[in-house]
Amino acid sequence: MLTDSLGNPVTLQDAASLGAVNDFVQGLISCEARVANILQVAETDLSPLVQACCAALHMFAESAQGPLNARPYIARARSSLKLTPGVTQREQRFVAAIAAWVEGDIVQAIRLHQEQVQEHPRDLASLKLGQYHLFNIGDAPGMLKLALAALPATQDVPYLHGMAAFGWEQCHLLRQAESAARQAIRMCEKEPWAQHALAHIMLTQGRLKEGFAFMQQVSPTWTGLNSFMVTHNWWHLAVFALELGRNDEALRLYDQQVWGVVKDYSQDQIGAVSLLARLELAGVDVGERWQDVAEYLLGRLKDQVLPFLDMQYLYGLARAGRSQAQTLMRNIESFATARPSPGHSDSRRVWKEVCLPASRGLLAHAQGDHETAVRELGSVLPRLAEIGGSHAQRGLFEQIYLDALIRSGQWVGAQHLVQQGLNGQVESVRLKHQAHQTYSALGLGFAEATGEASLL
């Protein structure tokens, strides 16, 4: 029997498809663009595994169109299950997990990926997909459990150590996360997910200069990656630059590395929105850059795939002054308040209880209504993890909330937030500027209040 690059038996109609299957598996876990090579054999090999992989690839579009494009492949996969002898239980479960994703039943998809890792711990494509879904619902312990379940059987695979590192980091277990990330990089210098996990660790611990130097050092290895991974790692470098007060460099990284690889892709779009917003919050004039991003956000008005995405689409459209921001806001409200279909109540509750008020707050901030922004965002900040995204990515919403506090003159609340942030990131020039402004408004000198000399 044929086996994939990780030793999992595979059932194919055409043995020549094995290379494309391996490209999917290795490309998925290494964040490389070759993952898309599976589409080259979609019409010549109707085996369930090939068709399910193609469906998964379309679902990564994270758009309303994704399930429409994925359904023909899942239909083929299901039909082929009955016609292809010898299909393994692992492959059957993989097909079922992708089918659940296409049908919007993320709870079922996660359950199937959890079963898979217990019985087939070297099916790391399944594990990666399971972590993806858990990440999108804010279940960091679930991400970690998946990786740890596979770890005894996959010590030889650097990418598993990277997946474990990110799970540990999202659970705030930073010592364990750094150890795993460095192990992954020792095994494979070009391990972008582990590099990315280290960037998160260094940002969280306030190791901004070290983080900037590290990401700059490893950036030559960011070749052959999918657009999300390459632009996201450059995004992390830009965030370090911005926190260190290297604003011109952050803007240059936006123009040359973060925006423009695949402009119609969801993750590239939110990376651009997030970095432009951070640049503005740091006092940088971004010129007409919002307008270019907004052109690509216009196609997102009816998506409502993930709340974390819609919130940033909304902010980008509003900062560009596009009237369609109101349309997206109405669509978010309609989706959040509609009766959920069976099995979707948990997801819809997050849309209604977290995404909806947060979206109102983001729209208000973008339009200059800072008191409303404080009220709406402040009501859901403790629950923001439920919308998905990483700590670093959700940090944008905390920055917007702090800016709204400052701009509405709510200095006591601003002091609590800015000083806590500065305690963890003593090298941050952005936070020092905001702390000086806040303490001055409160009638306190920065040095007098903190006992520290001004570093501005």
C-alpha angles and dihedrals in degrees: 000000000000119000131198124238091276094051099259114143112245132195114214134170089216121034088207088071091070092090091056091047090052090048088054094048097042093037092053096050094040095043092238128153092235087082086087093062089089088078089066091071098037093105098039101046117045095179114140094245095052093047093047091051090052091050091051091051091056091048090058087070084083091210138117086255093057098082091043091056093042098050097076090055093048090048089053091047092053093046091047092053088070094046103040114080120218099023106164126235088244092057092045091053091047090054091048092050093052090045090053089051092050090050091050096247098133093164090060092044091054092047091054093048089050090053090047095055091052094053100028108025093172092062090100094164087064091045092051091052091048091052089048092056094043090049090053092055094043096249101143095162088055090053091052094047091055093052094045091050090058098039100089091056097040106045088127095059114085093197092062090057088052091051090049090048092056091046091053092046093052088051089054091246092133101165092055091043094054092047092052094044093051090047089054092050092048088055094044121011090199097062103130096180091056090045087051091050090053090051089055092049094050092047092050092048093046093245090142101151091045091047093050092049093047096050091045090051095052097039093097087068092061095100129128091014127140114262094256095054097045095044092042094054090049086048089057091051090050091050090053090049092049094049089050091054094252091133098157090053092049090052091049090051089051091053098041106031115011105046123044108037098100106352096183094056118104097227094047089051096052090045088057094045092048095048094044090050092049090049091053092046087055090054099259119146105229095186116203096340093114090064095061092049092046092058088065095042092060089080091058099067095105100033105099090167100132125008091219089061098044092052091058094042087054094050092048093051091047094049088052088054092240116160088216088078086078090051091052090047090054091048092051090050093048092049094045095051100040120107107268121236117243112293094017102084096106093052093046091049090059090050091051102038101034113014097045098055091038090052091051089052094049092048090049092051093048089052095047099255096130099167091058089046091055093048097047099038093041091056093062107028093106090056101043093109088072092070092062129235126109130288089255093050094047088050086083091069091051090050090051090049091051091048090051091051091051095044092049092049095245092145100164092057090043091054092054092051101040096046093049089051093048092049088062097038108037091165094058111118090188093057092044090056091050092045092052090049092048098046091046091053089050091053093252127118114231093236092042093051099040102029089233129118116244112263096189 
